[in-house]
Amino acid sequence: MKELVEVIAKSLVDSPDQVVVTETVEGDTIKVELKVADDDMGKVIGKQGRIAKAIRSVVKAAASKGDKKVIVDIIQ
């Protein structure tokens, strides 16, 4: 999941070298934290959170094969 979020985020932002993705596994839950530059935060979230929702939907679909719950957090 980490690689998927990283590829999507790097394709959206102006500063792909500042994209940091961390993944934590707790039981059957995978928590993915995405950190981008302050100037790129709006590009990752999108208007009314549409891009963030789309990222979460893609990751959720990819995780459905493994019966894992994935949480994607976008942090500063």
Helices and strands as residue ranges (DSSP letters): H 2-12, G 16-18, E 20-26, E 29-35, G 38-40, H 41-45, G 47-49, H 50-63, G 64-66, E 69-75
